[in-house]
Amino acid sequence: MTEKEERLARERAEIAARVASFRETQQKFERARVEYCGTTLSNAVNGSGRSSARR
């Protein structure tokens, strides 16, 4: 490989690693959103277990 090809290969590998990291982060956020939504809906349906001071 020439120096230019090696540089391009390194850049592609770096980009691939960044994309993989980004996807992992997005999946983590998606799991957190799903968990939050489930908890919020469950609390809305079943009550939060806390008495409300305002009525």
Gaussian input, Z-matrix of N, CA and C with variables (Angstrom, degrees):
# hf/3-21g

backbone

0 1
 N
 C     1     B1
 C     2     B2     1     A1
 N     3     B3     2     A2     1     D1
 C     4     B4     3     A3     2     D2
 C     5     B5     4     A4     3     D3
 N     6     B6     5     A5     4     D4
 C     7     B7     6     A6     5     D5
 C     8     B8     7     A7     6     D6
 N     9     B9     8     A8     7     D7
 C    10    B10     9     A9     8     D8
 C    11    B11    10    A10     9     D9
 N    12    B12    11    A11    10    D10
 C    13    B13    12    A12    11    D11
 C    14    B14    13    A13    12    D12
 N    15    B15    14    A14    13    D13
 C    16    B16    15    A15    14    D14
 C    17    B17    16    A16    15    D15
 N    18    B18    17    A17    16    D16
 C    19    B19    18    A18    17    D17
 C    20    B20    19    A19    18    D18
 N    21    B21    20    A20    19    D19
 C    22    B22    21    A21    20    D20
 C    23    B23    22    A22    21    D21
 N    24    B24    23    A23    22    D22
 C    25    B25    24    A24    23    D23
 C    26    B26    25    A25    24    D24
 N    27    B27    26    A26    25    D25
 C    28    B28    27    A27    26    D26
 C    29    B29    28    A28    27    D27
 N    30    B30    29    A29    28    D28
 C    31    B31    30    A30    29    D29
 C    32    B32    31    A31    30    D30
 N    33    B33    32    A32    31    D31
 C    34    B34    33    A33    32    D32
 C    35    B35    34    A34    33    D33
 N    36    B36    35    A35    34    D34
 C    37    B37    36    A36    35    D35
 C    38    B38    37    A37    36    D36
 N    39    B39    38    A38    37    D37
 C    40    B40    39    A39    38    D38
 C    41    B41    40    A40    39    D39
 N    42    B42    41    A41    40    D40
 C    43    B43    42    A42    41    D41
 C    44    B44    43    A43    42    D42
 N    45    B45    44    A44    43    D43
 C    46    B46    45    A45    44    D44
 C    47    B47    46    A46    45    D45
 N    48    B48    47    A47    46    D46
 C    49    B49    48    A48    47    D47
 C    50    B50    49    A49    48    D48
 N    51    B51    50    A50    49    D49
 C    52    B52    51    A51    50    D50
 C    53    B53    52    A52    51    D51
 N    54    B54    53    A53    52    D52
 C    55    B55    54    A54    53    D53
 C    56    B56    55    A55    54    D54
 N    57    B57    56    A56    55    D55
 C    58    B58    57    A57    56    D56
 C    59    B59    58    A58    57    D57
 N    60    B60    59    A59    58    D58
 C    61    B61    60    A60    59    D59
 C    62    B62    61    A61    60    D60
 N    63    B63    62    A62    61    D61
 C    64    B64    63    A63    62    D62
 C    65    B65    64    A64    63    D63
 N    66    B66    65    A65    64    D64
 C    67    B67    66    A66    65    D65
 C    68    B68    67    A67    66    D66
 N    69    B69    68    A68    67    D67
 C    70    B70    69    A69    68    D68
 C    71    B71    70    A70    69    D69
 N    72    B72    71    A71    70    D70
 C    73    B73    72    A72    71    D71
 C    74    B74    73    A73    72    D72
 N    75    B75    74    A74    73    D73
 C    76    B76    75    A75    74    D74
 C    77    B77    76    A76    75    D75
 N    78    B78    77    A77    76    D76
 C    79    B79    78    A78    77    D77
 C    80    B80    79    A79    78    D78
 N    81    B81    80    A80    79    D79
 C    82    B82    81    A81    80    D80
 C    83    B83    82    A82    81    D81
 N    84    B84    83    A83    82    D82
 C    85    B85    84    A84    83    D83
 C    86    B86    85    A85    84    D84
 N    87    B87    86    A86    85    D85
 C    88    B88    87    A87    86    D86
 C    89    B89    88    A88    87    D87
 N    90    B90    89    A89    88    D88
 C    91    B91    90    A90    89    D89
 C    92    B92    91    A91    90    D90
 N    93    B93    92    A92    91    D91
 C    94    B94    93    A93    92    D92
 C    95    B95    94    A94    93    D93
 N    96    B96    95    A95    94    D94
 C    97    B97    96    A96    95    D95
 C    98    B98    97    A97    96    D96
 N    99    B99    98    A98    97    D97
 C   100   B100    99    A99    98    D98
 C   101   B101   100   A100    99    D99
 N   102   B102   101   A101   100   D100
 C   103   B103   102   A102   101   D101
 C   104   B104   103   A103   102   D102
 N   105   B105   104   A104   103   D103
 C   106   B106   105   A105   104   D104
 C   107   B107   106   A106   105   D105
 N   108   B108   107   A107   106   D106
 C   109   B109   108   A108   107   D107
 C   110   B110   109   A109   108   D108
 N   111   B111   110   A110   109   D109
 C   112   B112   111   A111   110   D110
 C   113   B113   112   A112   111   D111
 N   114   B114   113   A113   112   D112
 C   115   B115   114   A114   113   D113
 C   116   B116   115   A115   114   D114
 N   117   B117   116   A116   115   D115
 C   118   B118   117   A117   116   D116
 C   119   B119   118   A118   117   D117
 N   120   B120   119   A119   118   D118
 C   121   B121   120   A120   119   D119
 C   122   B122   121   A121   120   D120
 N   123   B123   122   A122   121   D121
 C   124   B124   123   A123   122   D122
 C   125   B125   124   A124   123   D123
 N   126   B126   125   A125   124   D124
 C   127   B127   126   A126   125   D125
 C   128   B128   127   A127   126   D126
 N   129   B129   128   A128   127   D127
 C   130   B130   129   A129   128   D128
 C   131   B131   130   A130   129   D129
 N   132   B132   131   A131   130   D130
 C   133   B133   132   A132   131   D131
 C   134   B134   133   A133   132   D132
 N   135   B135   134   A134   133   D133
 C   136   B136   135   A135   134   D134
 C   137   B137   136   A136   135   D135
 N   138   B138   137   A137   136   D136
 C   139   B139   138   A138   137   D137
 C   140   B140   139   A139   138   D138
 N   141   B141   140   A140   139   D139
 C   142   B142   141   A141   140   D140
 C   143   B143   142   A142   141   D141
 N   144   B144   143   A143   142   D142
 C   145   B145   144   A144   143   D143
 C   146   B146   145   A145   144   D144
 N   147   B147   146   A146   145   D145
 C   148   B148   147   A147   146   D146
 C   149   B149   148   A148   147   D147
 N   150   B150   149   A149   148   D148
 C   151   B151   150   A150   149   D149
 C   152   B152   151   A151   150   D150
 N   153   B153   152   A152   151   D151
 C   154   B154   153   A153   152   D152
 C   155   B155   154   A154   153   D153
 N   156   B156   155   A155   154   D154
 C   157   B157   156   A156   155   D155
 C   158   B158   157   A157   156   D156
 N   159   B159   158   A158   157   D157
 C   160   B160   159   A159   158   D158
 C   161   B161   160   A160   159   D159
 N   162   B162   161   A161   160   D160
 C   163   B163   162   A162   161   D161
 C   164   B164   163   A163   162   D162

   B1=1.4432
   B2=1.5355
   B3=1.2802
   B4=1.4615
   B5=1.5296
   B6=1.2922
   B7=1.4666
   B8=1.5256
   B9=1.3247
   B10=1.4687
   B11=1.5253
   B12=1.3222
   B13=1.4654
   B14=1.5257
   B15=1.3383
   B16=1.4591
   B17=1.5283
   B18=1.3210
   B19=1.4652
   B20=1.5150
   B21=1.3378
   B22=1.4658
   B23=1.5282
   B24=1.3269
   B25=1.4605
   B26=1.5373
   B27=1.3369
   B28=1.4629
   B29=1.5288
   B30=1.3234
   B31=1.4672
   B32=1.5230
   B33=1.3213
   B34=1.4728
   B35=1.5236
   B36=1.3248
   B37=1.4622
   B38=1.5306
   B39=1.3286
   B40=1.4568
   B41=1.5267
   B42=1.3090
   B43=1.4702
   B44=1.5201
   B45=1.3332
   B46=1.4599
   B47=1.5280
   B48=1.3303
   B49=1.4631
   B50=1.5255
   B51=1.3342
   B52=1.4631
   B53=1.5260
   B54=1.3197
   B55=1.4675
   B56=1.5248
   B57=1.3333
   B58=1.4611
   B59=1.5297
   B60=1.3175
   B61=1.4567
   B62=1.5279
   B63=1.3238
   B64=1.4618
   B65=1.5210
   B66=1.3270
   B67=1.4655
   B68=1.5167
   B69=1.3193
   B70=1.4628
   B71=1.5276
   B72=1.3092
   B73=1.4659
   B74=1.5226
   B75=1.3134
   B76=1.4639
   B77=1.5202
   B78=1.3285
   B79=1.4645
   B80=1.5244
   B81=1.3361
   B82=1.4625
   B83=1.5263
   B84=1.3358
   B85=1.4601
   B86=1.5322
   B87=1.3156
   B88=1.4667
   B89=1.5272
   B90=1.3285
   B91=1.4692
   B92=1.5302
   B93=1.3130
   B94=1.4646
   B95=1.5253
   B96=1.3354
   B97=1.4698
   B98=1.5192
   B99=1.3259
   B100=1.4622
   B101=1.5242
   B102=1.3251
   B103=1.4629
   B104=1.5244
   B105=1.3312
   B106=1.4633
   B107=1.5286
   B108=1.3108
   B109=1.4695
   B110=1.5237
   B111=1.3168
   B112=1.4609
   B113=1.5151
   B114=1.3180
   B115=1.4588
   B116=1.5246
   B117=1.3228
   B118=1.4603
   B119=1.5242
   B120=1.3232
   B121=1.4653
   B122=1.5235
   B123=1.3049
   B124=1.4612
   B125=1.5185
   B126=1.3290
   B127=1.4614
   B128=1.5199
   B129=1.3137
   B130=1.4660
   B131=1.5274
   B132=1.3274
   B133=1.4617
   B134=1.5245
   B135=1.3121
   B136=1.4624
   B137=1.5204
   B138=1.2829
   B139=1.4573
   B140=1.5201
   B141=1.2721
   B142=1.4607
   B143=1.5159
   B144=1.3145
   B145=1.4551
   B146=1.5189
   B147=1.3035
   B148=1.4595
   B149=1.5170
   B150=1.2993
   B151=1.4688
   B152=1.5150
   B153=1.2954
   B154=1.4441
   B155=1.5173
   B156=1.3127
   B157=1.4737
   B158=1.5216
   B159=1.3186
   B160=1.4685
   B161=1.5206
   B162=1.3141
   B163=1.4792
   B164=1.4865
   A1=109.14
   A2=113.50
   A3=118.22
   A4=109.12
   A5=115.73
   A6=120.37
   A7=110.83
   A8=116.66
   A9=120.59
   A10=110.42
   A11=117.25
   A12=120.45
   A13=111.21
   A14=116.11
   A15=120.18
   A16=111.09
   A17=116.57
   A18=120.68
   A19=110.45
   A20=116.05
   A21=119.68
   A22=110.98
   A23=116.66
   A24=120.29
   A25=110.51
   A26=116.90
   A27=120.30
   A28=110.65
   A29=116.58
   A30=120.23
   A31=111.31
   A32=116.68
   A33=120.14
   A34=110.56
   A35=116.49
   A36=120.06
   A37=110.31
   A38=116.78
   A39=120.24
   A40=111.11
   A41=116.56
   A42=120.69
   A43=109.99
   A44=116.98
   A45=120.64
   A46=110.64
   A47=117.16
   A48=120.74
   A49=110.56
   A50=117.28
   A51=120.49
   A52=111.03
   A53=116.83
   A54=120.47
   A55=110.12
   A56=116.80
   A57=120.57
   A58=110.55
   A59=117.11
   A60=121.26
   A61=110.54
   A62=116.69
   A63=121.11
   A64=110.22
   A65=117.19
   A66=120.38
   A67=111.31
   A68=116.24
   A69=120.65
   A70=110.65
   A71=116.76
   A72=121.28
   A73=110.80
   A74=116.79
   A75=120.21
   A76=111.26
   A77=117.50
   A78=120.60
   A79=110.71
   A80=116.57
   A81=120.49
   A82=109.87
   A83=117.18
   A84=120.42
   A85=111.28
   A86=117.16
   A87=120.93
   A88=110.25
   A89=117.03
   A90=120.16
   A91=110.45
   A92=117.25
   A93=120.92
   A94=110.34
   A95=117.75
   A96=120.73
   A97=111.07
   A98=116.51
   A99=120.30
   A100=110.01
   A101=116.98
   A102=120.87
   A103=110.44
   A104=116.98
   A105=121.33
   A106=110.35
   A107=116.37
   A108=120.68
   A109=110.16
   A110=116.46
   A111=120.09
   A112=111.98
   A113=116.57
   A114=121.25
   A115=110.70
   A116=116.44
   A117=120.69
   A118=111.05
   A119=117.18
   A120=119.89
   A121=111.19
   A122=116.20
   A123=119.72
   A124=110.46
   A125=116.64
   A126=119.98
   A127=111.34
   A128=117.04
   A129=120.47
   A130=110.80
   A131=116.40
   A132=120.52
   A133=111.05
   A134=116.90
   A135=121.53
   A136=113.49
   A137=117.30
   A138=120.27
   A139=108.26
   A140=116.24
   A141=119.88
   A142=112.44
   A143=117.81
   A144=120.66
   A145=112.00
   A146=117.05
   A147=121.59
   A148=109.09
   A149=115.56
   A150=117.59
   A151=108.30
   A152=116.37
   A153=121.61
   A154=110.29
   A155=116.30
   A156=120.69
   A157=110.73
   A158=116.60
   A159=120.62
   A160=109.84
   A161=115.69
   A162=120.29
   A163=109.59
   D1=145.39
   D2=176.14
   D3=-81.76
   D4=169.18
   D5=-179.87
   D6=-60.79
   D7=-39.83
   D8=-179.77
   D9=-65.20
   D10=-43.03
   D11=179.68
   D12=-64.22
   D13=-38.88
   D14=177.97
   D15=-65.04
   D16=-41.79
   D17=178.09
   D18=-62.45
   D19=-44.34
   D20=179.41
   D21=-63.95
   D22=-39.13
   D23=178.78
   D24=-63.90
   D25=-41.65
   D26=177.69
   D27=-63.79
   D28=-42.14
   D29=179.01
   D30=-63.46
   D31=-41.47
   D32=178.32
   D33=-63.70
   D34=-41.30
   D35=178.97
   D36=-63.87
   D37=-40.72
   D38=178.25
   D39=-64.33
   D40=-42.35
   D41=178.45
   D42=-63.20
   D43=-44.03
   D44=179.35
   D45=-60.67
   D46=-40.29
   D47=178.76
   D48=-65.82
   D49=-40.74
   D50=178.94
   D51=-65.49
   D52=-40.97
   D53=178.72
   D54=-63.54
   D55=-42.68
   D56=178.86
   D57=-62.25
   D58=-42.31
   D59=178.74
   D60=-64.45
   D61=-41.88
   D62=178.90
   D63=-62.05
   D64=-45.66
   D65=179.22
   D66=-60.68
   D67=-42.46
   D68=178.70
   D69=-60.67
   D70=-43.57
   D71=178.60
   D72=-63.42
   D73=-43.34
   D74=179.33
   D75=-63.88
   D76=-38.66
   D77=178.03
   D78=-65.69
   D79=-37.71
   D80=177.14
   D81=-62.55
   D82=-44.67
   D83=177.98
   D84=-63.88
   D85=-39.08
   D86=178.84
   D87=-62.26
   D88=-44.40
   D89=178.03
   D90=-61.78
   D91=-40.80
   D92=179.36
   D93=-64.74
   D94=-41.16
   D95=178.60
   D96=-63.70
   D97=-43.62
   D98=-179.57
   D99=-63.51
   D100=-43.35
   D101=178.81
   D102=-62.93
   D103=-45.43
   D104=179.79
   D105=-61.34
   D106=-44.61
   D107=-179.41
   D108=-62.00
   D109=-45.89
   D110=179.62
   D111=-61.05
   D112=-43.96
   D113=178.99
   D114=-64.27
   D115=-44.51
   D116=-178.66
   D117=-64.27
   D118=-44.63
   D119=178.87
   D120=-65.47
   D121=-40.37
   D122=178.77
   D123=-62.01
   D124=-43.95
   D125=178.36
   D126=-64.90
   D127=-36.61
   D128=-179.78
   D129=-67.38
   D130=-39.17
   D131=-177.95
   D132=-77.44
   D133=-43.94
   D134=-173.39
   D135=-96.67
   D136=-6.77
   D137=-173.65
   D138=86.59
   D139=150.23
   D140=-175.55
   D141=-83.10
   D142=-8.51
   D143=-177.74
   D144=86.52
   D145=-2.46
   D146=178.58
   D147=-108.09
   D148=141.70
   D149=176.18
   D150=-83.64
   D151=142.02
   D152=-178.26
   D153=-89.19
   D154=132.29
   D155=178.25
   D156=-78.04
   D157=-24.31
   D158=-178.98
   D159=-98.33
   D160=136.06
   D161=174.72
   D162=-148.84

